[in-house]
Amino acid sequence: MQEVKLSKASLEDIPTISLLADLIWRQHYISLIGESQVNYMLDLMYSKDSLQKQMLEKLHQFYLIQLNKEDIGFISVNEVSSGNWFLNKFYVDQNKAAKGIGTFVFNTLNKQLSPKKITLTVNKGNFKSINFYFKLGFTIEKTEVFEIGNGYVMDDFVMVWNRIK
């Protein structure tokens, strides 16, 4: 029996989050956006300073995903307004992912936060993730292109999940 756990992360977990991001981004995103953009974005979003700023200034809540007590991924959320949350990050090591882990994590987070609405952005070419979000009940609201520096952009769908009353 596999034990999946979602644990709130702290500043002490930044090295673990950074290592997981490096591993997972290289597994998943090089084929989508290329190695140079992956390197740039890892440095931009997953350096110690960037993660500290996300936690302390932007009030992003990070959670580690554990499978049989091993860290295999992480998520990050922040409350934009009362009951409206933004899912900033949702990453699982592809070599450890098993059917149901992502759904378990989403359902667990949903129970903890009791959100009215969750919004996220996802690369338009990231079909595996887009289909996963569809399965959870997300819909595409719009497309957006974000300039992130160094001539790079994030060409994304904005997806939304609304609690059914």
Secondary structure, 3 states (H helix, E strand, C coil): CCCEEEEECCHHHHHHHHHHHHHHHHHHCHHHHCHHHHHHHHHHHHCHHHHHHHHHCCCCEEEEEEECCEEEEEEEEEEEECCEEEEEEEEECCCCCCCCHHHHHHHHHHHHHCCCEEEEEEECCCHHHHHHHHHHCCEEEEEEEEEEECCEEEEEEEEEEECCC
